[in-house]
């Protein structure tokens, strides 16, 4: 019993550590983003989401096995079984969400607004409603504060982040860009990298 509990805790810590490692070690994708109906579609690296889903699945399997063993062995009653089943289902829901995010989550950048598509939700944010932009260098994401006080996060590691930066520098209000000089500098660097990549790709096609 104790050994199983220790294994469960160890797997949980591995899952959290792996997630942090992925977040910090993944290089920002430089590939061009796809388009849909004239809009820019930014997606996270799918393999990261799949591996995070696998990392969440492992402790779920261990917990399910633990609950089954104590029930079959008569070491718990119906209340204990229900509690264990509820915990297993909760962890299974987290696992399913990770896998679904890997295939569904995306940011669609339109000319007048940003559309954030999640697993179950969809949100539209007008460029003009952004009151400030900040940058978190540790997590490598942009933190957009809207005029109604709500927030929107966009990761620098999204495929097509450079193209997003090009549009953001044109569409974001000047006041929002002045809020955090570091955020503007990172946007300019991403945009410059994307422009250089586009020029290189065009030169390769002509060669």
C-alpha positions in Angstrom: 0.0 0.0 0.0 2.7 2.4 1.0 4.9 1.5 -1.9 2.0 2.1 -4.3 1.3 5.5 -2.8 5.0 6.5 -3.1 5.0 5.4 -6.8 1.9 7.5 -7.4 3.4 10.6 -5.9 6.6 10.0 -7.9 4.7 9.7 -11.1 2.8 12.9 -10.3 6.1 14.7 -9.7 7.6 13.4 -12.9 4.5 14.7 -14.8 4.9 18.2 -13.3 8.6 18.2 -13.8 8.3 17.1 -17.4 5.8 19.8 -18.1 8.1 22.5 -16.8 11.0 21.0 -18.7 9.0 21.1 -22.0 8.0 24.7 -21.3 11.5 25.9 -20.8 13.4 23.8 -23.3 11.1 24.0 -26.3 12.5 26.5 -28.9 10.1 28.9 -30.4 8.8 27.4 -33.7 10.0 29.3 -36.7 7.9 27.5 -39.3 5.3 29.6 -41.1 1.8 29.3 -39.7 -1.1 27.9 -41.7 -3.9 30.1 -43.0 -7.7 29.6 -43.1 -9.9 32.0 -45.0 -7.2 34.7 -45.0 -6.7 34.4 -41.3 -3.4 33.3 -39.6 -3.8 30.1 -37.6 -1.3 29.6 -34.7 -1.0 26.2 -33.1 1.1 24.8 -30.3 3.5 22.0 -31.0 1.2 19.0 -31.1 3.8 16.5 -29.9 4.1 18.5 -26.6 0.4 18.2 -25.9 0.5 14.5 -26.7 3.4 13.9 -24.4 1.8 15.9 -21.6 -1.3 13.7 -22.1 0.8 10.6 -21.7 2.4 12.1 -18.6 -1.1 12.7 -17.1 -2.2 9.2 -18.1 0.5 7.3 -16.2 -0.6 8.4 -12.7 -4.2 7.9 -13.7 -3.5 4.2 -14.5 -1.6 3.7 -11.2 -4.5 5.3 -9.2 -7.0 3.1 -11.0 -5.0 0.0 -10.2 -4.6 1.0 -6.6 -8.4 1.6 -6.2 -9.1 -1.7 -7.9 -6.7 -3.6 -5.7 -8.0 -2.2 -2.4 -11.6 -2.9 -3.4 -10.9 -6.5 -4.6 -8.9 -7.1 -1.4 -11.7 -5.9 0.8 -9.6 -3.1 2.2 -12.2 -0.4 1.6 -15.9 -0.1 1.5 -18.3 1.6 -0.9 -17.5 5.2 0.3 -13.8 4.5 -0.3 -14.5 3.0 -3.7 -16.6 6.0 -4.7 -13.9 8.4 -3.5 -11.2 6.6 -5.5 -13.4 6.3 -8.6 -14.1 10.1 -8.4 -10.4 10.9 -8.1 -9.6 8.5 -11.0 -12.3 10.1 -13.2 -11.0 13.6 -12.4 -7.4 12.6 -13.4 -8.8 10.9 -16.5 -10.6 14.2 -17.4 -7.3 16.0 -17.1 -5.7 13.5 -19.4 -8.5 13.8 -22.0 -8.2 17.5 -21.9 -4.5 17.4 -22.6 -5.0 15.1 -25.6 -7.9 17.2 -26.9 -5.8 20.4 -26.5 -3.0 19.0 -28.7 -5.4 18.7 -31.6 -8.0 21.5 -31.1 -6.3 24.4 -29.3 -5.3 27.3 -31.6 -5.2 31.1 -32.0 -6.8 32.5 -35.2 -5.5 36.0 -36.0 -7.9 38.1 -38.1 -7.4 41.6 -39.4 -9.6 43.1 -36.7 -9.6 40.6 -33.9 -7.9 37.6 -32.3 -9.9 34.4 -31.9 -8.8 32.0 -29.1 -10.1 28.4 -29.6 -9.9 26.1 -26.7 -11.1 22.5 -26.1 -14.6 23.7 -25.2 -14.5 27.4 -25.5 -14.1 30.1 -28.1 -13.3 33.8 -27.5 -12.9 36.8 -29.8 -10.8 39.8 -28.7 -10.7 43.0 -30.7 -7.2 44.5 -31.3 -8.5 47.9 -30.2 -9.7 46.4 -26.9 -6.1 45.6 -25.8 -5.0 48.2 -23.3 -1.5 46.8 -22.5 0.9 44.1 -23.5 3.4 42.5 -21.1 6.0 39.7 -21.6 6.9 37.0 -19.2 10.4 35.8 -20.1 10.3 32.8 -17.8 7.1 31.3 -19.2 7.8 32.9 -22.6 4.3 34.2 -23.2 2.6 37.6 -23.9 0.1 38.8 -21.4 -2.6 41.0 -23.0 -4.8 43.0 -20.7 -8.1 44.1 -22.2 -10.1 47.3 -21.6 -12.7 45.3 -19.5 -10.0 44.1 -17.2 -9.8 40.5 -18.5 -6.7 38.9 -19.9 -5.4 36.8 -22.8 -2.2 34.8 -22.9 -0.3 34.0 -26.1 2.8 31.8 -26.0 5.9 32.8 -27.9 6.4 29.1 -28.7 3.3 28.9 -30.9 3.9 27.9 -34.5 3.8 31.2 -36.4 4.6 33.5 -33.5 6.7 35.7 -35.7 3.9 36.3 -38.1 1.6 37.1 -35.2 4.2 39.6 -34.0 4.2 41.3 -37.5 0.4 41.8 -37.3 0.4 42.8 -33.6 2.9 45.6 -34.2 0.6 47.0 -36.9 -2.7 46.4 -35.1 -2.2 46.9 -31.4 -2.8 50.4 -30.0 0.3 52.4 -29.5 -0.5 52.8 -25.8 -0.6 49.1 -25.4 2.8 48.6 -27.0 4.3 51.3 -24.7 3.2 49.5 -21.5 6.1 47.1 -21.5 9.3 47.9 -23.6 10.5 44.3 -23.3 7.3 43.0 -24.8 7.7 45.4 -27.8 11.3 44.4 -28.2 10.4 40.7 -28.3 7.6 41.3 -30.8 10.1 43.2 -33.0 12.6 40.4 -32.8 10.1 37.8 -33.6 8.8 39.9 -36.5 12.3 40.4 -37.9 13.0 36.7 -37.7 9.8 35.9 -39.5 10.5 38.5 -42.2 14.0 37.1 -42.7 12.6 33.6 -42.9 10.1 34.7 -45.5 12.9 36.3 -47.6 15.0 33.2 -47.4 12.1 30.9 -48.4 11.4 33.2 -51.4 15.0 33.2 -52.5 15.1 29.4 -52.3 12.0 29.2 -54.5 13.6 31.4 -57.1 16.9 29.5 -57.1 
